[in-house]
Every structure is written in structure tokens, then in C-alpha cells.
Amino acid sequence: MRQARRQRLAQRREARALHWSRAGRHAWAIHLANEAVALRRPIAEQHPAAMARALAVRAVCLHVRGRTAEAARDVDECLAYLLGQVDDVAGTADVASLLGQAGHTDEAMALVERLLADAETLPRPRPPAPLLVYGELLLRRGRAEDARAALREAYAAAEGSGLRLRASGLLFEALAAAGRLDELEEHAFRDLWLFAVNAWGNVPGRLRYIHLLELLARQDLVSDRLPPMAMAIAKQYRKLLRQQRRRWILVAARAVLTGRLRGLPERPRAAGPLDAGRAAVLAHLARAEADIERCRESGDARALSEAWGALARARWQAGGQRSAALEAQRTALAATRRWAEEDPDKARPALVRHLRRFAEFAGTVGLHSDAQLARAEAEQLDGVGG
């Protein structure tokens, strides 16, 4: 078998192995990963990086199945193939990402740090692939601020490449984990539509888009620049179900024609918030109103600031309550000012956030002077804090 054909066959088996592993079909995944390793072995000396990737793919499939001892052996052999000079930086970074998925984050981190150290001798910008994996590993270790910095650099360096969408998705998660809500809103306004486009006719892309919408919903982001999250999520789950059913019909037709009905999966059924998102919005509003009553009794300015802010966002999301939302946001701002009198340093970020949200709400309903004053105060406070 010619080397080029062998390489193509191995690549296809690796991709399918990872696909079936994510789908929970572990026996199929491991079988395909074994075939990929077998195809790579005769040419491993000529293509050590490719052999390392095949072993890393199999380690992921074994690790997910719980066969950790076998996965560890594959990881050791994989690293042995990468001991020499690394020529394929992007491919080696991909191997590091796979090692992280296989539970070997220390080895993955050491490998990607080695790639970044080698890149220090090159002119800037640094290559995006190792930066992206470095950010991914930092995020997995809970170092959200460090991950944010690495992913921002990867995102900028990946402009015009296929890595940019992946860097953008990880940046959503890093900004949310770091509590950088203003940056998260800006990033969502800039890039969320890319994930919406990528979801067309693409089930994994649709799942990724839903994941990001749910991440934004958990942060209670409310902005006229972003869709109402509960309703958007419900709509995307409906679209996902239609996509899955169309795919199932094609798979079923092929199974009937070939007579291979044994491996036919069950017909997809509704999952997730397929009911109208309106009910979820109203439930959120009811919880926010109940929280106000509880916080009033305590007299805690910080708790009241957060509770009134949550009520303002819930009213804004509910629709038809924009004046009431603006008043709630005004009350949140007053509570935050009282908190700032008690603890200026800790209250400043919340005060900046409430001022910007008040400016956004006021500008939308036509109170442009109030919006301008609030925005100017927020910029001044942000400059003092920085």
C-alpha cells in the first residue's frame, strides 16, 4: 500500500474514532483507533508525528472507556515519538490537546510549553495552534485569567485560519469563567453569528452554538445587541431535532438498502427546552422578584444591588416591561452606590457594570441624556479602577 494512501486511510479512521467516542460508541471508536495505529506503524519512522497522533487518538478513546492503563501506555509511546525536533507545530499542538483529553494534562502542558519556547526564537506573532491549546489546558486547570490572555493572543494570530472559530469558542468560556462580562458581551456581539452560520446543516456545529447560548444565559447577559437567550435556545433545540431526524432518515434509508439494520440508532426524540422559551423567562422573573423580598429584610447593600440587577435583566428579557426594567436598574444603581460608600474597591466593578447597563436601557427607551451621563461616569470609574 502506497504511503500517501495509507496516510489518508489512517486520518479518516482517526476522525471517525473520535466521532464515535464522542457519541458513546466506544467499541467502534477503539476498533477504528486500532486500525489507524496499525496503518501508521509501517511508516512510523518516516512520519513520527503522524504515529504520535494515532496513538494519542487511541489513548483518548481508551481513556473515555475507562481503560486508563492501556491509555497511559499509548501516551508514553506517543511522547517517545515526539522526543526529537518538532517540525509540524500545528500537528504537535493537536497531539497535546488530545493528551489533555486523555487525562494527561501534565504531559500535554509540558509538550505545548516546549512548542511555545521554541517559538520564542521566531518573529511575532507566535503560532496560534500551541497558544490555543495552552489556553485550553489552562482553562481546564481553572486558571481562567491566564487562559484568557493566551486565547486572546491565539484568536488574534489565527485571523483568516480555521483555528479562529475554535479559539473564539474557547474565549467565550474563558471570559465567562474569569467574570469578564463586559468583554464577554462584546465578544458575543462580534462572533456569535459565526457559530450560528456554522450550525447550518451541521449537527456538531448546532450543538456548539447551543452550548454558547446556554453559557451566555447562565451569565444573565441582557443586551439589545444579543437575542433573548431562553427563546433563542428553545429555537435552536427545535432546529437540532429537525437536523437529527433528517440525518436519521438518510441513515435508515441506507440501512434498508444495504440490509444492515442491526446498527441503526433509535429515531431522535425531543430533548432540551423545546417548549416556548417564554415560560423559562417568566419563571426567571418570578425568582428574581422573590429574591428582592428576601434581600430587603437583610438590608445588605451588596445583596440588594445584585438582586435588583437580576430583576432588571429578567424584566428586560420578559419583553413589554422596559420601563419597569429601567426603574429596577435605577434601584440597582442606587443600592450599588450605597455599597460603594461601605467598600469602594469591591463595589467599583459592579457600579461600572450597573452604570453601563442603565445607559443601555435608558438609551433604548429614548432617555439619551441619562444614558450619556451614566456612560461617562462608567468610563471615568473604569479608568480609576484600571
C-alpha positions as CSV (number, residue, x, y, z in Angstrom):
1,M,0.0,0.0,0.0
2,R,1.4,3.4,-1.0
3,Q,2.3,5.7,1.8
4,A,0.0,8.6,0.8
5,R,-3.0,6.2,0.6
6,R,-2.1,4.7,3.9
7,Q,-1.9,8.2,5.5
8,R,-5.3,9.2,4.1
9,L,-6.9,6.0,5.4
10,A,-5.4,6.4,8.8
11,Q,-6.6,10.0,9.0
12,R,-10.2,9.0,8.2
13,R,-10.1,6.3,10.8
14,E,-8.8,8.7,13.4
15,A,-11.5,11.2,12.7
16,R,-14.2,8.5,12.8
17,A,-12.8,7.1,16.0
18,L,-13.0,10.5,17.8
19,H,-16.6,10.9,16.4
20,W,-17.8,7.6,17.7
21,S,-16.0,8.1,21.0
22,R,-17.9,11.4,21.5
23,A,-21.1,9.6,20.5
24,G,-20.6,6.9,23.2
25,R,-19.9,4.1,20.7
26,H,-16.7,3.1,22.4
27,A,-16.3,-0.3,20.9
28,W,-16.4,1.1,17.4
29,A,-14.2,4.0,18.4
30,I,-11.5,1.8,19.8
31,H,-11.7,-0.6,16.8
32,L,-11.1,2.3,14.3
33,A,-8.3,3.7,16.5
34,N,-6.6,0.3,16.5
35,E,-6.9,0.3,12.7
36,A,-5.4,3.8,12.5
37,V,-2.4,2.8,14.6
38,A,-1.9,-0.4,12.6
39,L,-1.9,1.7,9.3
40,R,0.7,4.1,10.8
41,R,3.2,1.5,12.2
42,P,4.9,0.5,9.0
43,I,5.8,4.2,8.2
44,A,6.2,5.4,11.8
45,E,10.0,6.1,11.4
46,Q,9.4,8.3,8.4
47,H,6.4,10.1,10.0
48,P,6.8,10.1,13.8
49,A,4.4,13.0,14.4
50,A,1.6,11.1,12.5
51,M,2.3,8.0,14.5
52,A,2.2,10.0,17.7
53,R,-1.2,11.4,16.7
54,A,-2.7,8.0,16.0
55,L,-1.5,6.8,19.5
56,A,-3.0,10.0,21.1
57,V,-6.3,9.3,19.4
58,R,-6.4,5.8,20.7
59,A,-5.4,7.0,24.2
60,V,-8.5,9.3,24.1
61,C,-10.8,6.5,23.1
62,L,-9.4,4.2,25.7
63,H,-9.5,6.8,28.5
64,V,-13.1,7.7,27.8
65,R,-14.0,4.0,28.0
66,G,-12.2,3.7,31.4
67,R,-9.2,1.7,30.2
68,T,-6.7,4.1,31.7
69,A,-3.7,1.7,32.0
70,E,-3.8,1.0,28.2
71,A,-4.3,4.7,27.5
72,A,-1.2,5.5,29.7
73,R,0.9,3.1,27.6
74,D,-0.2,4.8,24.4
75,V,0.7,8.2,25.9
76,D,4.2,7.1,26.8
77,E,4.8,5.7,23.3
78,C,3.3,8.8,21.8
79,L,5.7,11.1,23.7
80,A,8.6,8.9,22.7
81,Y,7.9,9.6,19.1
82,L,8.0,13.4,19.8
83,L,11.3,13.4,21.6
84,G,13.2,14.7,18.6
85,Q,12.9,18.0,16.8
86,V,9.3,19.1,16.2
87,D,8.7,20.2,12.6
88,D,4.9,20.2,12.5
89,V,4.0,22.7,15.2
90,A,0.2,22.6,14.5
91,G,0.2,18.8,14.4
92,T,2.1,18.5,17.6
93,A,-0.2,21.0,19.3
94,D,-3.1,18.9,18.2
95,V,-1.4,15.9,19.9
96,A,-1.0,17.9,23.1
97,S,-4.8,18.7,23.0
98,L,-5.6,15.0,22.6
99,L,-3.3,14.1,25.5
100,G,-5.2,16.6,27.7
101,Q,-8.5,14.9,26.7
102,A,-6.9,11.6,27.6
103,G,-6.4,12.9,31.2
104,H,-2.7,13.5,30.9
105,T,-2.7,17.3,31.3
106,D,0.8,17.5,32.8
107,E,2.4,15.8,29.8
108,A,0.2,17.9,27.4
109,M,1.2,21.1,29.2
110,A,4.9,20.2,29.0
111,L,4.6,19.5,25.3
112,V,2.8,22.7,24.5
113,E,5.2,24.8,26.6
114,R,8.1,23.2,24.7
115,L,6.4,24.4,21.5
116,L,6.0,27.9,22.8
117,A,9.6,28.0,24.0
118,D,10.8,27.0,20.5
119,A,8.5,29.7,19.0
120,E,10.3,32.5,21.1
121,T,13.1,32.4,18.6
122,L,10.7,33.2,15.7
123,P,9.3,36.6,14.8
124,R,5.9,37.6,16.3
125,P,3.1,36.8,16.2
126,R,3.6,33.4,17.8
127,P,1.9,30.5,16.0
128,P,-1.8,30.2,17.0
129,A,-2.1,26.4,17.4
130,P,0.1,26.0,20.5
131,L,-1.3,29.2,22.0
132,L,-4.8,27.9,21.6
133,V,-4.0,24.5,23.2
134,Y,-2.1,26.3,26.0
135,G,-5.2,28.4,26.7
136,E,-7.4,25.3,26.6
137,L,-5.2,23.5,29.1
138,L,-5.1,26.5,31.4
139,L,-8.8,26.8,31.3
140,R,-9.1,23.1,32.2
141,R,-6.9,23.7,35.2
142,G,-9.1,26.6,36.4
143,R,-6.7,29.4,35.5
144,A,-9.2,31.5,33.7
145,E,-7.3,34.8,33.6
146,D,-4.2,33.2,32.2
147,A,-6.3,31.2,29.7
148,R,-8.0,34.4,28.6
149,A,-4.6,36.1,27.8
150,A,-3.4,33.1,25.8
151,L,-6.6,32.6,23.9
152,R,-6.8,36.3,23.1
153,E,-3.3,36.1,21.5
154,A,-4.3,32.9,19.7
155,Y,-7.5,34.5,18.5
156,A,-5.6,37.4,17.0
157,A,-2.9,35.3,15.5
158,A,-5.4,32.9,13.9
159,E,-7.1,35.5,11.8
160,G,-8.0,34.0,8.4
161,S,-7.4,30.4,9.5
162,G,-9.6,27.6,10.6
163,L,-8.3,27.8,14.1
164,R,-10.1,31.2,14.7
165,L,-13.5,29.7,15.3
166,R,-12.1,27.2,17.8
167,A,-10.1,30.0,19.6
168,S,-13.3,32.1,19.6
169,G,-15.3,29.4,21.3
170,L,-12.7,28.8,24.0
171,L,-12.5,32.5,24.5
172,F,-16.3,32.6,25.3
173,E,-15.6,30.1,28.1
174,A,-12.5,31.8,29.5
175,L,-14.2,35.2,29.7
176,A,-17.2,33.7,31.4
177,A,-15.0,31.8,33.9
178,A,-13.0,34.9,34.6
179,G,-16.1,37.0,35.2
180,R,-15.3,39.4,32.4
181,L,-18.9,40.0,31.5
182,D,-18.4,43.3,29.5
183,E,-15.8,41.6,27.4
184,L,-18.0,38.5,27.0
185,E,-20.9,40.6,25.8
186,E,-18.6,42.4,23.3
187,H,-17.1,39.1,22.1
188,A,-20.6,37.6,21.7
189,F,-21.8,40.6,19.7
190,R,-18.8,40.2,17.4
191,D,-18.6,36.4,16.9
192,L,-21.9,34.7,17.9
193,W,-23.2,35.0,14.4
194,L,-20.3,32.9,13.1
195,F,-21.4,30.0,15.3
196,A,-25.0,30.5,14.0
197,V,-23.8,30.2,10.4
198,N,-21.6,27.2,11.3
199,A,-24.7,25.5,12.7
200,W,-26.5,25.3,9.3
201,G,-26.7,21.7,8.2
202,N,-24.2,20.7,10.8
203,V,-25.2,18.8,14.0
204,P,-21.9,19.3,15.9
205,G,-22.0,22.9,14.9
206,R,-25.5,23.3,16.2
207,L,-24.6,21.7,19.5
208,R,-21.7,24.0,19.9
209,Y,-23.9,27.0,19.2
210,I,-26.5,25.9,21.8
211,H,-23.6,25.4,24.3
212,L,-22.5,29.0,23.8
213,L,-26.1,30.3,24.1
214,E,-26.6,28.4,27.3
215,L,-23.2,29.7,28.6
216,L,-24.4,33.3,27.9
217,A,-27.8,32.6,29.5
218,R,-26.0,31.4,32.7
219,Q,-24.2,34.8,32.9
220,D,-27.6,36.7,32.7
221,L,-26.3,38.8,29.8
222,V,-29.0,41.1,28.6
223,S,-28.4,43.4,25.6
224,D,-30.3,44.7,22.6
225,R,-27.3,43.5,20.6
226,L,-27.9,39.9,21.6
227,P,-31.0,37.7,21.2
228,P,-33.2,36.8,24.3
229,M,-31.3,33.7,25.4
230,A,-34.2,31.5,26.6
231,M,-36.2,31.9,23.4
232,A,-33.0,31.5,21.2
233,I,-32.1,28.3,23.0
234,A,-35.6,26.8,22.6
235,K,-35.5,27.7,18.9
236,Q,-32.1,26.1,18.4
237,Y,-33.2,22.8,20.1
238,R,-36.1,22.6,17.7
239,K,-33.7,23.1,14.8
240,L,-31.4,20.5,16.2
241,L,-34.2,17.9,16.4
242,R,-35.1,18.6,12.8
243,Q,-31.5,18.1,11.7
244,Q,-31.1,14.9,13.7
245,R,-34.3,13.5,12.2
246,R,-33.2,14.3,8.7
247,R,-29.9,12.6,9.3
248,W,-31.7,9.6,10.8
249,I,-33.9,9.2,7.7
250,L,-30.9,9.2,5.5
251,V,-29.1,6.6,7.7
252,A,-32.3,4.5,7.9
253,A,-32.7,4.5,4.1
254,R,-29.1,3.4,3.6
255,A,-29.6,0.7,6.2
256,V,-32.7,-0.6,4.4
257,L,-31.0,-0.6,1.0
258,T,-27.9,-2.4,2.3
259,G,-29.7,-4.7,4.7
260,R,-27.7,-3.6,7.6
261,L,-30.4,-2.8,10.1
262,R,-28.6,-4.1,13.2
263,G,-26.6,-0.9,13.9
264,L,-29.5,1.5,13.2
265,P,-29.8,4.0,16.0
266,E,-33.2,4.9,17.6
267,R,-35.2,7.7,16.0
268,P,-34.2,11.1,17.6
269,R,-36.8,12.4,20.1
270,A,-37.3,15.8,21.5
271,A,-34.7,16.8,24.1
272,G,-33.9,20.1,25.8
273,P,-36.1,23.1,26.1
274,L,-38.4,22.5,23.1
275,D,-41.3,24.3,24.8
276,A,-41.6,28.0,24.3
277,G,-38.8,30.0,25.9
278,R,-41.4,32.4,27.3
279,A,-42.1,30.1,30.2
280,A,-38.5,30.0,31.3
281,V,-38.2,33.8,31.1
282,L,-41.3,34.2,33.3
283,A,-40.0,31.7,35.8
284,H,-36.7,33.6,36.0
285,L,-38.7,36.8,36.5
286,A,-40.7,35.2,39.4
287,R,-37.5,34.0,41.1
288,A,-35.9,37.5,40.8
289,E,-38.9,39.2,42.4
290,A,-38.8,36.6,45.3
291,D,-35.1,37.3,45.8
292,I,-35.8,41.1,46.2
293,E,-38.2,40.3,49.1
294,R,-35.6,38.2,50.8
295,C,-32.8,40.7,50.4
296,R,-34.9,43.6,51.7
297,E,-35.1,42.0,55.1
298,S,-31.3,41.7,55.4
299,G,-30.6,45.3,54.4
300,D,-27.3,44.1,52.7
301,A,-26.4,46.7,50.1
302,R,-24.4,44.3,48.0
303,A,-27.1,41.6,48.0
304,L,-29.7,44.2,47.1
305,S,-27.5,45.5,44.3
306,E,-27.2,42.1,42.8
307,A,-30.9,41.2,43.3
308,W,-32.2,44.4,41.7
309,G,-29.8,44.0,38.8
310,A,-31.1,40.4,38.3
311,L,-34.7,41.7,38.4
312,A,-33.9,44.4,35.9
313,R,-32.4,41.9,33.5
314,A,-35.3,39.5,33.9
315,R,-37.9,42.3,33.2
316,W,-35.9,43.3,30.1
317,Q,-35.8,39.7,28.9
318,A,-39.6,39.2,29.5
319,G,-40.4,41.9,26.9
320,G,-43.2,44.5,27.4
321,Q,-41.6,45.6,30.7
322,R,-38.9,48.0,29.6
323,S,-40.0,50.9,31.8
324,A,-40.2,48.6,34.8
325,A,-36.8,47.2,33.9
326,L,-35.3,50.7,33.7
327,E,-36.7,51.5,37.2
328,A,-35.3,48.3,38.6
329,Q,-31.9,49.1,37.1
330,R,-32.1,52.6,38.6
331,T,-32.8,51.0,42.0
332,A,-29.9,48.5,41.5
333,L,-27.7,51.5,40.8
334,A,-28.8,53.3,44.0
335,A,-28.1,50.1,46.0
336,T,-24.7,49.8,44.4
337,R,-23.8,53.4,45.3
338,R,-24.7,52.6,49.0
339,W,-22.4,49.5,48.7
340,A,-19.7,51.7,47.2
341,E,-19.8,54.0,50.3
342,E,-19.1,51.0,52.5
343,D,-16.5,49.3,50.3
344,P,-15.4,51.4,47.3
345,D,-12.8,49.0,45.9
346,K,-15.0,45.9,45.8
347,A,-18.1,47.8,44.7
348,R,-16.4,49.6,41.8
349,P,-16.7,46.9,39.1
350,A,-20.4,46.3,40.0
351,L,-21.0,50.0,39.8
352,V,-19.4,50.3,36.4
353,R,-21.4,47.3,35.2
354,H,-24.7,48.8,36.5
355,L,-24.0,52.2,35.0
356,R,-23.4,50.7,31.6
357,R,-26.5,48.6,31.8
358,F,-28.5,51.6,32.9
359,A,-27.1,53.6,30.0
360,E,-28.0,50.8,27.6
361,F,-31.6,50.5,28.9
362,A,-32.1,54.3,29.0
363,G,-30.7,54.8,25.5
364,T,-33.0,52.2,24.1
365,V,-36.2,53.8,25.6
366,G,-35.1,57.2,24.4
367,L,-33.5,58.8,27.6
368,H,-30.4,59.8,25.8
369,S,-29.1,62.4,28.2
370,D,-29.4,60.0,31.2
371,A,-27.7,57.3,29.1
372,Q,-24.8,59.7,28.2
373,L,-24.3,60.7,31.8
374,A,-24.2,57.1,33.0
375,R,-21.9,56.1,30.3
376,A,-19.5,58.9,31.1
377,E,-19.5,58.1,34.8
378,A,-18.8,54.4,34.0
379,E,-15.8,55.3,31.8
380,Q,-14.4,57.6,34.5
381,L,-14.7,54.9,37.2
382,D,-13.3,52.2,34.9
383,G,-10.3,54.5,34.3
384,V,-9.8,54.9,38.0
385,G,-10.0,51.2,38.6
386,G,-7.6,50.3,35.8
